[in-house]
Amino acid sequence: MSSIQTGIELNDGFTSILNSIIGSVNLAVSAMEDMNGAMGADMDISSLEGAREEINRATAAINEMSEAMNAALNNQAAPDAAPPVVDESGEPIPVPLDPIPPDPLVENPDPVPL
């Protein structure tokens, strides 16, 4: 469960960066539109309108991703765990935790000379 939460926290940190980038691009497009209006010249601003549409799509996608991550984080449940094995008196039976590492299936090759 900790790996899921860590992944969500990393993505959530990335969301704020994306929102900052979108905000910066949005300011640049607004400045270009203001400049066009101040010049009073007849310019083709279809590319600015296209950029504005893309900004709106990106903002909607980030908001959707953020909502999905929050929903996933709120819906996390503790993993199912088996109850401990107990003896007749109700005391847990200790289990030795000495793992035996497996033998490798293949031998490690010699290092490549430089």
Backbone as ProteinMPNN parsed JSONL, in Angstrom:
{"seq_chain_A": "MSSIQTGIELNDGFTSILNSIIGSVNLAVSAMEDMNGAMGADMDISSLEGAREEINRATAAINEMSEAMNAALNNQAAPDAAPPVVDESGEPIPVPLDPIPPDPLVENPDPVPL", "coords_chain_A": {"N_chain_A": [[0.817, -1.182, 0.0], [2.029, 1.166, 0.624], [3.552, 1.743, -1.619], [1.647, 2.461, -3.511], [0.611, 4.803, -2.422], [2.928, 6.381, -2.375], [3.407, 6.611, -5.139], [1.161, 8.083, -5.884], [1.606, 10.444, -4.468], [3.899, 11.363, -5.778], [2.912, 11.806, -8.384], [1.044, 13.759, -7.735], [2.69, 15.87, -6.958], [3.741, 16.442, -9.418], [1.536, 17.405, -10.749], [1.126, 20.022, -9.78], [3.287, 21.319, -10.94], [2.673, 21.068, -13.664], [0.323, 22.598, -13.69], [1.425, 25.113, -13.165], [2.955, 25.519, -15.478], [0.923, 25.556, -17.403], [-0.436, 27.834, -16.523], [1.529, 29.789, -17.031], [1.766, 29.67, -19.85], [-0.805, 30.393, -20.479], [-0.832, 33.049, -19.541], [1.016, 34.141, -21.368], [-0.343, 33.837, -23.815], [-2.554, 35.464, -23.303], [-1.239, 37.938, -23.055], [-0.343, 38.266, -25.687], [-2.776, 38.453, -27.018], [-3.727, 40.822, -25.854], [-1.776, 42.579, -26.818], [-2.293, 42.443, -29.549], [-4.846, 43.603, -29.576], [-4.203, 46.186, -28.716], [-2.649, 47.138, -30.786], [-4.404, 47.499, -32.829], [-4.431, 46.502, -35.337], [-5.395, 44.448, -38.114], [-5.083, 41.261, -37.571], [-4.327, 37.767, -38.048], [-5.481, 35.798, -35.658], [-5.964, 33.17, -35.194], [-4.234, 31.125, -34.452], [-3.66, 31.826, -31.831], [-6.166, 31.49, -30.708], [-6.405, 28.746, -31.065], [-4.335, 27.921, -29.402], [-5.385, 28.731, -26.95], [-7.594, 27.017, -26.768], [-6.26, 24.548, -26.58], [-4.95, 24.929, -24.15], [-7.143, 25.004, -22.447], [-8.071, 22.379, -22.775], [-5.879, 20.933, -21.764], [-5.887, 21.823, -19.117], [-8.35, 20.806, -18.254], [-7.801, 18.062, -18.488], [-5.756, 17.725, -16.604], [-7.118, 18.432, -14.274], [-8.996, 16.354, -14.23], [-7.281, 14.145, -13.927], [-6.202, 14.741, -11.414], [-8.5, 14.621, -9.791], [-9.101, 11.902, -10.107], [-6.854, 10.73, -8.921], [-7.145, 11.656, -6.295], [-9.551, 10.412, -5.635], [-8.753, 7.734, -5.798], [-6.884, 7.681, -3.748], [-8.511, 8.208, -1.545], [-10.067, 5.946, -1.536], [-8.54, 3.854, -0.726], [-7.911, 0.839, 0.975], [-7.045, -1.002, 3.887], [-4.797, -3.717, 3.517], [-5.91, -7.142, 3.384], [-5.23, -9.177, 6.115], [-4.047, -12.188, 7.45], [-5.165, -13.685, 10.472], [-3.055, -14.035, 13.406], [-1.369, -17.138, 14.08], [-2.185, -19.086, 16.811], [-1.396, -20.735, 19.946], [-2.694, -23.301, 22.24], [-3.136, -21.798, 24.53], [-3.728, -19.34, 23.606], [-1.679, -17.678, 22.938], [0.415, -16.066, 20.537], [2.159, -18.016, 18.095], [5.584, -18.05, 17.71], [7.362, -17.427, 14.704], [10.195, -18.336, 12.947], [12.183, -16.032, 11.186], [14.184, -16.425, 9.116], [15.218, -16.076, 6.17], [16.0, -18.161, 3.406], [18.13, -17.631, 0.926], [17.705, -18.242, -2.566], [19.702, -20.38, -4.684], [21.533, -18.999, -7.4], [20.193, -19.244, -10.715], [21.828, -19.209, -12.909], [25.344, -18.913, -13.405], [27.205, -16.022, -12.511], [28.572, -14.012, -15.073], [32.024, -13.4, -16.061], [33.553, -10.196, -15.444], [33.483, -7.636, -17.971], [36.329, -6.774, -19.712], [37.903, -3.561, -19.728]], "CA_chain_A": [[0.0, 0.0, 0.0], [2.881, 2.357, 0.653], [3.997, 2.072, -2.975], [0.553, 3.164, -4.185], [0.543, 6.156, -1.876], [4.11, 7.086, -2.845], [3.171, 6.945, -6.538], [0.176, 9.16, -5.965], [2.246, 11.671, -4.01], [4.779, 11.828, -6.839], [2.078, 12.377, -9.435], [0.426, 14.978, -7.24], [3.711, 16.908, -7.058], [3.884, 16.756, -10.834], [0.353, 18.168, -11.15], [1.328, 21.45, -9.501], [4.225, 21.823, -11.947], [1.907, 21.204, -14.91], [-0.567, 23.746, -13.542], [2.247, 26.318, -13.303], [3.293, 25.653, -16.897], [-0.301, 25.976, -18.1], [-0.67, 29.227, -16.149], [2.494, 30.629, -17.743], [1.38, 29.722, -21.262], [-2.046, 31.158, -20.517], [-0.45, 34.462, -19.444], [1.652, 34.55, -22.619], [-1.385, 33.966, -24.832], [-3.325, 36.662, -22.957], [-0.428, 39.106, -23.402], [-0.348, 38.409, -27.143], [-4.1, 38.954, -27.387], [-3.768, 42.236, -25.46], [-0.931, 43.314, -27.747], [-3.032, 42.52, -30.805], [-5.905, 44.581, -29.405], [-3.62, 47.515, -28.583], [-2.114, 47.566, -32.083], [-5.524, 47.876, -33.676], [-4.216, 45.978, -36.683], [-6.173, 43.256, -38.424], [-4.157, 40.126, -37.605], [-4.913, 36.437, -37.926], [-5.194, 35.298, -34.311], [-6.5, 31.81, -35.075], [-3.284, 30.289, -33.714], [-3.841, 32.13, -30.415], [-7.411, 30.837, -30.308], [-6.077, 27.322, -30.974], [-3.547, 27.738, -28.183], [-6.311, 28.874, -25.825], [-8.37, 25.775, -26.706], [-5.372, 23.501, -26.071], [-4.748, 25.205, -22.727], [-8.363, 24.573, -21.754], [-8.085, 20.902, -22.778], [-4.846, 20.46, -20.832], [-6.363, 22.106, -17.762], [-9.404, 19.83, -17.947], [-7.171, 16.743, -18.313], [-5.047, 17.712, -15.32], [-8.131, 18.392, -13.217], [-9.551, 15.004, -14.217], [-6.271, 13.271, -13.345], [-6.115, 15.058, -9.991], [-9.694, 14.068, -9.152], [-8.97, 10.439, -10.098], [-5.854, 10.377, -7.909], [-7.739, 11.882, -4.98], [-10.537, 9.354, -5.415], [-8.014, 6.494, -5.533], [-6.272, 7.811, -2.433], [-9.566, 8.12, -0.537], [-10.686, 4.619, -1.565], [-7.586, 2.814, -0.339], [-8.277, 0.066, 2.158], [-5.94, -1.78, 4.433], [-4.783, -5.059, 2.928], [-6.397, -8.219, 4.236], [-4.146, -9.89, 6.78], [-4.504, -13.377, 8.155], [-4.942, -13.571, 11.914], [-1.879, -14.814, 13.816], [-1.589, -18.507, 14.536], [-2.011, -19.112, 18.266], [-1.396, -22.063, 20.565], [-3.88, -23.588, 23.047], [-3.353, -20.755, 25.541], [-4.073, -18.096, 22.943], [-0.467, -16.914, 22.66], [0.901, -16.253, 19.156], [3.285, -18.931, 17.916], [6.648, -17.34, 16.98], [7.814, -18.041, 13.457], [11.53, -17.821, 12.627], [12.233, -15.282, 9.93], [15.511, -16.548, 8.525], [15.014, -16.503, 4.785], [17.08, -18.871, 2.734], [18.158, -17.134, -0.456], [17.871, -19.32, -3.549], [20.916, -20.386, -5.494], [21.235, -18.421, -8.715], [19.941, -20.223, -11.765], [22.991, -19.188, -13.781], [26.49, -18.298, -12.764], [27.488, -14.672, -12.979], [29.687, -13.999, -16.027], [33.183, -12.588, -15.695], [33.415, -8.785, -15.868], [33.983, -7.284, -19.294], [37.527, -5.938, -19.557], [37.804, -2.245, -20.362]], "C_chain_A": [[0.865, 1.251, 0.0], [3.358, 2.73, -0.743], [2.907, 2.804, -3.748], [0.506, 4.606, -3.717], [1.742, 6.973, -2.343], [3.935, 7.497, -4.294], [2.193, 8.08, -6.687], [0.794, 10.472, -5.517], [3.18, 12.228, -5.078], [3.981, 12.46, -7.971], [1.444, 13.678, -8.993], [1.429, 16.127, -7.271], [3.909, 17.35, -8.497], [2.72, 17.604, -11.323], [0.542, 19.657, -10.918], [2.29, 22.072, -10.507], [3.495, 22.027, -13.274], [0.958, 22.392, -14.843], [0.206, 25.057, -13.678], [2.615, 26.572, -14.766], [2.078, 26.143, -17.677], [-0.606, 27.431, -17.783], [0.26, 30.175, -16.878], [2.132, 30.767, -19.218], [0.106, 30.538, -21.422], [-1.76, 32.661, -20.422], [0.178, 34.968, -20.741], [0.611, 34.75, -23.72], [-2.228, 35.213, -24.557], [-2.557, 37.93, -23.309], [-0.408, 39.334, -24.907], [-1.705, 38.931, -27.634], [-4.239, 40.433, -27.027], [-2.943, 43.094, -26.422], [-1.642, 43.48, -29.091], [-4.144, 43.566, -30.716], [-5.368, 45.997, -29.334], [-3.101, 48.036, -29.918], [-3.235, 48.02, -33.005], [-5.378, 47.384, -35.099], [-5.067, 44.728, -36.87], [-5.196, 42.102, -38.601], [-4.939, 38.821, -37.509], [-4.527, 35.889, -36.548], [-5.751, 33.886, -34.108], [-5.541, 30.902, -34.311], [-3.38, 30.559, -32.211], [-5.119, 31.482, -29.884], [-7.201, 29.331, -30.167], [-5.275, 27.024, -29.722], [-4.44, 27.818, -26.957], [-7.143, 27.603, -25.659], [-7.522, 24.631, -26.139], [-5.1, 23.685, -24.584], [-5.957, 24.726, -21.934], [-8.46, 23.054, -21.692], [-7.076, 20.348, -21.778], [-5.279, 20.686, -19.387], [-7.428, 21.103, -17.35], [-8.799, 18.443, -17.701], [-6.446, 16.658, -16.979], [-6.031, 17.667, -14.167], [-8.748, 17.006, -13.088], [-8.572, 14.019, -13.579], [-6.171, 13.492, -11.836], [-7.305, 14.491, -9.227], [-9.613, 12.546, -9.061], [-7.963, 9.995, -9.047], [-6.412, 10.571, -6.506], [-8.759, 10.805, -4.646], [-9.843, 8.038, -5.086], [-7.393, 6.53, -4.141], [-7.319, 7.649, -1.336], [-10.193, 6.732, -0.464], [-9.727, 3.503, -1.18], [-8.069, 2.135, 0.938], [-7.054, -0.695, 2.632], [-5.967, -3.176, 3.808], [-5.299, -6.09, 3.915], [-5.196, -8.948, 4.821], [-4.745, -11.077, 7.52], [-4.266, -13.181, 9.65], [-3.739, -14.411, 12.322], [-2.286, -16.21, 14.273], [-1.269, -18.534, 16.028], [-2.008, -20.542, 18.76], [-2.645, -22.222, 21.431], [-4.184, -22.483, 24.057], [-3.709, -19.407, 24.914], [-2.88, -17.212, 22.635], [-0.037, -17.134, 21.205], [2.111, -17.179, 19.119], [4.362, -18.183, 17.136], [7.094, -18.136, 15.753], [9.192, -17.478, 13.151], [11.524, -17.148, 11.251], [13.651, -15.267, 9.376], [15.34, -17.012, 7.088], [16.242, -17.198, 4.232], [17.095, -18.389, 1.294], [18.378, -18.285, -1.429], [19.224, -19.215, -4.243], [20.588, -19.759, -6.838], [21.061, -19.52, -9.761], [21.099, -20.303, -12.739], [24.14, -18.538, -13.025], [26.701, -16.911, -13.344], [28.664, -14.707, -13.947], [30.845, -13.159, -15.49], [32.976, -11.159, -16.158], [34.035, -8.567, -17.234], [35.209, -6.407, -19.117], [37.352, -4.612, -20.311], [38.907, -1.999, -21.321]], "O_chain_A": [[0.479, 2.278, -0.559], [3.551, 3.911, -1.03], [3.21, 3.678, -4.56], [0.376, 5.525, -4.526], [1.588, 8.148, -2.676], [4.279, 8.622, -4.655], [2.378, 8.954, -7.534], [0.536, 11.512, -6.122], [3.246, 13.443, -5.264], [4.338, 13.531, -8.461], [1.316, 14.607, -9.79], [1.051, 17.257, -7.581], [4.213, 18.514, -8.756], [2.891, 18.435, -12.216], [0.163, 20.47, -11.761], [2.124, 23.231, -10.887], [3.681, 23.05, -13.933], [0.8, 23.117, -15.825], [-0.31, 26.016, -14.252], [2.586, 27.712, -15.229], [2.191, 27.041, -18.511], [-0.994, 28.189, -18.672], [-0.161, 31.251, -17.302], [2.187, 31.865, -19.771], [-0.042, 31.287, -22.388], [-2.372, 33.455, -21.136], [-0.092, 36.091, -21.167], [0.679, 35.722, -24.471], [-2.576, 35.939, -25.488], [-3.143, 38.892, -23.805], [-0.451, 40.479, -25.357], [-1.768, 39.748, -28.553], [-4.8, 41.211, -27.799], [-3.353, 44.193, -26.794], [-1.589, 44.552, -29.695], [-4.364, 44.326, -31.66], [-6.005, 46.922, -29.838], [-3.111, 49.243, -30.157], [-3.012, 48.856, -33.881], [-6.126, 47.806, -35.981], [-5.411, 44.043, -35.907], [-4.559, 41.973, -39.646], [-6.045, 38.77, -36.971], [-3.365, 35.557, -36.314], [-5.979, 33.462, -32.975], [-5.984, 30.003, -33.596], [-3.206, 29.647, -31.403], [-5.154, 30.989, -28.757], [-7.751, 28.708, -29.259], [-5.495, 26.012, -29.056], [-4.264, 27.044, -26.017], [-7.373, 27.158, -24.535], [-7.999, 23.844, -25.322], [-5.028, 22.708, -23.84], [-5.811, 24.115, -20.875], [-8.881, 22.499, -20.677], [-7.375, 19.412, -21.036], [-5.058, 19.83, -18.531], [-7.413, 20.604, -16.225], [-9.241, 17.728, -16.802], [-6.514, 15.635, -16.298], [-5.814, 16.95, -13.19], [-8.995, 16.532, -11.98], [-8.972, 13.163, -12.79], [-6.067, 12.533, -11.071], [-7.14, 13.941, -8.138], [-10.009, 11.964, -8.052], [-8.183, 9.0, -8.356], [-6.179, 9.744, -5.625], [-8.827, 10.337, -3.509], [-10.286, 7.304, -4.202], [-7.379, 5.52, -3.437], [-7.05, 7.023, -0.311], [-10.785, 6.374, 0.554], [-10.069, 2.326, -1.298], [-8.57, 2.785, 1.856], [-6.146, -0.988, 1.854], [-7.037, -3.746, 3.597], [-5.149, -5.937, 5.127], [-4.259, -9.294, 4.103], [-5.809, -10.978, 8.132], [-3.271, -12.574, 10.046], [-3.427, -15.4, 11.658], [-3.387, -16.427, 14.779], [-0.214, -18.065, 16.454], [-2.532, -21.445, 18.108], [-3.551, -21.39, 21.375], [-5.343, -22.253, 24.403], [-3.963, -18.44, 25.631], [-3.05, -16.106, 22.123], [-0.113, -18.253, 20.697], [2.973, -17.133, 19.997], [4.105, -17.725, 16.023], [7.184, -19.363, 15.785], [9.353, -16.259, 13.098], [10.933, -17.649, 10.295], [14.241, -14.202, 9.193], [15.321, -18.213, 6.82], [17.376, -16.852, 4.562], [16.186, -18.696, 0.524], [19.152, -19.201, -1.147], [19.805, -18.138, -4.373], [19.494, -19.957, -7.366], [21.695, -20.573, -9.698], [21.333, -21.353, -13.336], [23.934, -17.722, -12.127], [26.414, -16.659, -14.514], [29.662, -15.372, -13.668], [30.675, -12.329, -14.596], [32.296, -10.925, -17.157], [34.998, -9.238, -17.605], [35.136, -5.387, -18.432], [36.74, -4.557, -21.378], [38.964, -0.934, -21.936]]}, "name": "protein", "num_of_chains": 1, "seq": "MSSIQTGIELNDGFTSILNSIIGSVNLAVSAMEDMNGAMGADMDISSLEGAREEINRATAAINEMSEAMNAALNNQAAPDAAPPVVDESGEPIPVPLDPIPPDPLVENPDPVPL"}
